């Protein structure tokens, strides 16, 4: 009886301890210093600089020739029309050339659509964040692609280039127009490139044995990183995180459960039933 009581107390303490960690203003995930960029987007309207909360000083900027997204104190909203688009830039730094391991994590609310009679009738994808050049011989990119115009749904569309310039890419998962979604891509050289949507694994392919290729472009958010006139994103972006580490599935689920900067949205608290891992998908799907 005493051993059962101690076991119950241990489980209760562990549950409360984990809950306490998740209730903290900031969520500690990954190895120390592996988080090299964290943009919580808590700036007020009119902001032209979005602070990096990782402690590495990689603030994102706009203004001048870079139209600024609208800061709300809660997220950044990127307006998009045929004649206007907005993005952010983070200056090139060795921290942002990740090498053998990488995690890209972001919350987005897609809002790019053609409207008729007050309803969206056709949606478009866009690039969320990335760091590469027009030569595509190194770097990384997290984007979205349309999955179904009928259902107004999207899929995760990441691309990573190793140091030999080989591309690794997939399209997978599903999330909806006008709804917040949590997107994560991890990479480990010699291991796997894995995609997650709202805490669930949606794709896994073999990664290169080589590291991710370096480049000296800025990291750009809300636009194609190689061309600021192409593939702009319209909608909300929040809680951008770059880790020089391939986070584990449990850590990614913790990030998702934590919500956008800890906001307690009910849709961020799913159950994760046990099940088979997602099947291997082609590196270059048609």
Beta strands, then each sheet from edge to edge (+ up, - down):
strand 1: 35-39
strand 2: 49-50
strand 3: 60-61
strand 4: 70-71
strand 5: 76-78
strand 6: 88-90
strand 7: 101-110
strand 8: 113-116
strand 9: 119-123
strand 10: 126-132
strand 11: 139-148
strand 12: 153-161
strand 13: 167-176
strand 14: 180-188
strand 15: 192-197
strand 16: 200-206
strand 17: 219-221
strand 18: 235-243
sheet 1: 1+ 18- 5+ 4-
sheet 2: 1+ 18- 7+ 14- 15+ 16-
sheet 3: 2+ 3-
sheet 4: 6+ 17- 10+ 11- 12+ 13-
sheet 5: 8+ 9-
end
